[in-house]
Amino acid sequence: MRKRRRRNTIIWTIIGVLILIAGWFSFGPGIPSKTQAKTVTVGVVSQSKQDAAIWKSVAQTAKDKYGITIKIKNFTDYNQPNKALKSGDVDLNAFQHYAFLKAWNKSNGGGVVPIGKTYIAPIRLYSKKYKKLSQLPDGATIAIPNDATNESRSLFVLKNAGLIGLRKGKTLVTVADITKNPRNLKLKEVGAEQTGRVINSVDASVVNNDYAGPAGLGDKQTIYVEPVNKDSKQWINIICAKKGQENNRLYKDVVKAYQTEKTKKMTKHYYGNSQIAAWDIKIK
């Protein structure tokens, strides 16, 4: 009788241990908690203090309104975030515009999709010789970046300024696509990083925002600002997800947390007119 009781005790002890083990794997570290499941990692590139402040505000909104924890992963170059997104190292990224994404997907077999707009940073035509666009003389020399993406963008700037005409129906253009040049402008193609440095040796230069500041170029030297229209909509920056995740509810809520009046005001505060919130602007 005692042997039977002892055997029953051992059996029930084993059963209890098995139940505890099953519970551990069901509710312990093996299965993400609700908090873990609502953490979203966003990849960015060389984040500035201003951008960090904006994303800190977005993260607070995401936490307070949607219960989402946003983690930022900073990359050092533009080749990394899309690869990290496809491999699952990050959930979203926010560093590129539509044109960059289109070119990257074409070269890398696709797999990355936009899920929300953030901002556009209009580039400018600068001059240290002239105060107004109308003062540019016939035959003026204008420096433009020589890489495919920035050259195309610069040519559209000159087109919208009324200085040249471009072949219709193309979103990526080169100097070969110039159809009109009534003022016989001479376009000097240089590296994007050189466009600000050559400002003193040309009549005007189209300079990316990254290089304008270091070259001492600002509102005083600006003679034309890229408009926000159908030509420039491809330069709107975006939040992106891995293909197949574009309808993920968490990711949509992160976009909502970004696209707020508070974010718009912070963008204006930190960047003035050099960076414009783009999710609700009307494209003409």
C-alpha positions as CSV (number, residue, x, y, z in Angstrom):
1,M,0.0,0.0,0.0
2,R,2.8,2.4,1.0
3,K,4.6,1.5,-2.3
4,R,1.5,2.3,-4.3
5,R,1.2,5.7,-2.5
6,R,4.8,6.5,-3.0
7,R,4.5,5.6,-6.7
8,N,1.4,7.9,-7.1
9,T,3.3,10.7,-5.4
10,I,6.2,10.3,-7.8
11,I,3.8,10.3,-10.8
12,W,2.0,13.4,-9.6
13,T,5.3,15.2,-8.9
14,I,6.5,14.4,-12.4
15,I,3.2,15.6,-13.9
16,G,3.5,18.9,-11.9
17,V,7.0,19.5,-13.1
18,L,5.9,18.9,-16.7
19,I,3.0,21.4,-16.2
20,L,5.5,24.0,-14.9
21,I,7.8,23.4,-17.9
22,A,4.9,23.7,-20.3
23,G,3.8,26.9,-18.6
24,W,7.3,28.4,-18.8
25,F,7.5,27.8,-22.6
26,S,4.0,29.1,-23.1
27,F,4.3,32.3,-21.1
28,G,8.0,32.8,-20.5
29,P,10.8,34.2,-22.8
30,G,10.0,31.7,-25.5
31,I,7.0,33.7,-26.6
32,P,7.2,37.5,-27.0
33,S,5.1,39.5,-24.5
34,K,2.7,42.2,-25.6
35,T,5.3,44.8,-24.9
36,Q,7.9,43.0,-27.0
37,A,5.4,42.5,-29.8
38,K,4.7,46.2,-30.0
39,T,8.3,47.3,-30.4
40,V,9.1,48.7,-33.8
41,T,12.7,49.3,-34.9
42,V,13.2,52.2,-37.4
43,G,16.4,52.5,-39.4
44,V,17.8,55.9,-40.2
45,V,21.1,57.3,-41.6
46,S,23.5,59.6,-39.7
47,Q,20.7,61.1,-37.7
48,S,21.2,64.8,-36.8
49,K,20.3,66.3,-33.4
50,Q,17.3,67.9,-35.0
51,D,16.1,64.6,-36.5
52,A,16.7,62.8,-33.3
53,A,14.6,65.3,-31.4
54,I,11.7,64.9,-33.9
55,W,11.9,61.1,-33.7
56,K,12.0,61.3,-29.9
57,S,8.7,63.2,-30.1
58,V,7.2,60.7,-32.6
59,A,8.2,57.9,-30.2
60,Q,6.5,59.6,-27.3
61,T,3.3,60.0,-29.4
62,A,3.5,56.3,-30.5
63,K,3.9,55.2,-26.9
64,D,1.1,57.4,-25.5
65,K,-1.4,56.9,-28.2
66,Y,-0.8,53.5,-29.6
67,G,1.3,51.7,-26.9
68,I,4.2,51.2,-29.4
69,T,7.8,51.4,-28.4
70,I,10.0,52.9,-31.2
71,K,13.6,52.0,-31.3
72,I,16.0,53.9,-33.6
73,K,18.9,52.1,-35.4
74,N,21.4,54.5,-36.9
75,F,23.3,53.5,-40.0
76,T,26.3,55.3,-41.5
77,D,25.6,55.1,-45.2
78,Y,22.6,54.8,-47.6
79,N,23.4,51.3,-48.7
80,Q,22.5,49.7,-45.4
81,P,18.9,50.5,-44.3
82,N,17.1,48.8,-47.2
83,K,19.2,45.7,-46.9
84,A,18.5,45.6,-43.1
85,L,14.8,46.0,-43.8
86,K,14.7,43.1,-46.2
87,S,16.7,40.9,-43.8
88,G,14.5,41.7,-40.9
89,D,17.2,43.6,-38.9
90,V,14.8,46.6,-38.8
91,D,11.0,46.8,-39.1
92,L,10.9,50.2,-40.9
93,N,13.3,52.7,-42.3
94,A,13.1,56.5,-42.8
95,F,15.9,57.9,-44.8
96,Q,15.1,58.0,-48.5
97,H,12.9,59.6,-51.1
98,Y,10.8,58.0,-53.8
99,A,13.5,58.4,-56.5
100,F,16.1,56.7,-54.3
101,L,13.8,53.8,-53.5
102,K,12.8,53.3,-57.1
103,A,16.5,53.1,-58.1
104,W,17.4,50.8,-55.2
105,N,14.5,48.4,-55.9
106,K,15.5,48.2,-59.5
107,S,19.1,47.4,-58.7
108,N,18.3,45.0,-55.8
109,G,15.3,43.0,-56.9
110,G,12.7,45.0,-55.1
111,G,11.3,44.1,-51.7
112,V,10.9,47.6,-50.1
113,V,7.7,49.6,-50.3
114,P,6.7,53.1,-49.1
115,I,4.0,53.3,-46.4
116,G,3.9,57.0,-45.5
117,K,5.3,60.4,-46.5
118,T,7.5,62.5,-44.1
119,Y,9.1,65.6,-45.6
120,I,10.7,67.2,-48.7
121,A,13.9,69.3,-48.6
122,P,13.7,71.6,-51.6
123,I,17.1,72.3,-53.2
124,R,18.1,75.7,-54.4
125,L,19.9,77.6,-57.1
126,Y,22.5,79.8,-55.5
127,S,24.6,82.7,-56.8
128,K,27.2,85.0,-55.3
129,K,27.2,87.3,-58.4
130,Y,23.5,87.9,-58.8
131,K,20.6,88.7,-56.4
132,K,17.7,87.6,-58.7
133,L,17.1,84.8,-61.2
134,S,16.2,87.5,-63.8
135,Q,19.7,88.9,-63.5
136,L,21.4,85.8,-64.9
137,P,22.9,86.8,-68.3
138,D,22.7,84.9,-71.5
139,G,25.5,82.4,-71.7
140,A,25.7,82.1,-67.9
141,T,27.5,79.1,-66.5
142,I,25.6,77.0,-64.0
143,A,27.1,74.2,-62.0
144,I,25.0,71.0,-61.4
145,P,25.8,67.7,-59.8
146,N,27.1,65.0,-62.1
147,D,25.5,61.9,-60.5
148,A,22.4,60.5,-62.2
149,T,19.8,61.3,-59.4
150,N,21.0,64.7,-58.4
151,E,21.7,65.8,-62.0
152,S,18.1,64.9,-62.9
153,R,16.8,66.8,-59.9
154,S,18.9,69.8,-60.8
155,L,17.7,69.9,-64.4
156,F,14.1,69.8,-63.2
157,V,14.9,72.8,-60.9
158,L,16.2,74.7,-64.0
159,K,13.2,73.7,-66.0
160,N,10.8,74.9,-63.3
161,A,12.8,78.1,-63.1
162,G,12.0,78.7,-66.8
163,L,15.6,78.4,-67.9
164,I,15.5,75.2,-70.0
165,G,13.0,72.8,-71.5
166,L,13.1,69.0,-70.9
167,R,11.9,66.0,-72.8
168,K,8.4,65.1,-71.6
169,G,7.5,61.8,-70.0
170,K,10.8,61.1,-68.2
171,T,11.4,61.2,-64.5
172,L,15.2,60.6,-64.7
173,V,16.8,63.0,-67.2
174,T,20.3,64.1,-68.3
175,V,21.6,67.0,-70.2
176,A,20.8,65.0,-73.4
177,D,17.1,65.5,-72.6
178,I,17.3,69.3,-72.7
179,T,15.0,70.4,-75.6
180,K,15.2,74.1,-75.1
181,N,18.0,76.4,-73.9
182,P,16.9,79.8,-75.1
183,R,19.5,81.7,-73.0
184,N,22.4,79.4,-74.2
185,L,23.3,78.5,-70.6
186,K,26.5,76.5,-70.1
187,L,26.0,73.6,-67.7
188,K,29.1,72.6,-65.7
189,E,28.8,69.1,-64.3
190,V,30.8,68.5,-61.1
191,G,30.6,66.2,-58.2
192,A,27.7,67.0,-55.8
193,E,30.1,67.8,-53.1
194,Q,31.8,70.3,-55.4
195,T,28.7,72.3,-56.4
196,G,29.0,74.6,-53.4
197,R,32.8,75.0,-53.6
198,V,32.8,76.2,-57.2
199,I,30.2,78.9,-56.5
200,N,32.8,81.7,-57.0
201,S,33.9,80.5,-60.4
202,V,30.4,80.1,-61.9
203,D,27.4,82.4,-62.3
204,A,25.1,80.1,-60.3
205,S,25.1,76.6,-58.9
206,V,22.4,74.0,-57.9
207,V,23.5,72.7,-54.5
208,N,22.1,69.9,-52.4
209,N,21.2,70.9,-48.8
210,D,23.9,68.7,-47.4
211,Y,26.6,70.8,-49.1
212,A,25.0,74.2,-49.0
213,G,25.6,74.9,-45.3
214,P,29.3,73.9,-45.3
215,A,29.8,76.1,-48.3
216,G,28.3,79.1,-46.5
217,L,25.2,79.3,-48.8
218,G,21.8,80.3,-47.4
219,D,18.9,82.6,-48.1
220,K,21.1,85.5,-49.0
221,Q,22.6,83.6,-51.9
222,T,19.4,81.9,-53.0
223,I,18.0,83.0,-56.4
224,Y,15.5,80.1,-56.9
225,V,13.9,77.4,-54.7
226,E,12.7,74.1,-56.0
227,P,8.9,74.1,-56.0
228,V,6.8,71.3,-54.6
229,N,4.9,70.0,-57.7
230,K,4.6,66.9,-59.9
231,D,8.2,67.2,-61.0
232,S,9.5,67.2,-57.4
233,K,7.1,64.8,-55.8
234,Q,9.7,62.0,-56.4
235,W,12.0,63.8,-53.9
236,I,9.5,63.4,-51.0
237,N,11.0,61.4,-48.2
238,I,9.2,58.3,-47.0
239,I,8.8,55.7,-44.3
240,C,9.3,52.3,-45.8
241,A,8.4,48.7,-44.9
242,K,9.3,45.3,-46.3
243,K,7.1,44.2,-49.1
244,G,4.1,42.3,-47.7
245,Q,4.1,44.4,-44.5
246,E,2.6,47.5,-45.9
247,N,-0.8,46.9,-44.2
248,N,0.8,45.9,-40.8
249,R,-1.3,47.8,-38.2
250,L,1.6,48.6,-36.0
251,Y,3.5,50.1,-38.8
252,K,0.5,52.2,-39.9
253,D,0.3,53.5,-36.4
254,V,3.9,54.6,-36.5
255,V,3.2,56.6,-39.6
256,K,0.2,58.2,-37.8
257,A,2.5,59.0,-34.9
258,Y,4.9,60.8,-37.3
259,Q,2.3,62.6,-39.3
260,T,1.0,65.0,-36.7
261,E,0.8,68.8,-36.3
262,K,3.4,68.6,-33.6
263,T,5.9,67.0,-36.0
264,K,5.1,69.6,-38.6
265,K,5.8,72.4,-36.1
266,M,9.0,70.9,-34.9
267,T,10.2,70.5,-38.6
268,K,9.4,74.2,-39.1
269,H,11.2,75.1,-35.9
270,Y,14.4,73.2,-36.6
271,Y,14.6,73.6,-40.4
272,G,12.6,76.7,-41.4
273,N,11.8,76.5,-45.1
274,S,14.7,74.1,-45.9
275,Q,12.5,71.1,-44.9
276,I,8.8,70.9,-45.4
277,A,6.3,68.4,-43.9
278,A,5.0,66.6,-47.0
279,W,2.2,64.2,-46.0
280,D,-0.7,66.7,-46.6
281,I,0.7,69.1,-49.2
282,K,-1.2,69.4,-52.5
283,I,0.8,68.4,-55.6
284,K,0.0,70.6,-58.6
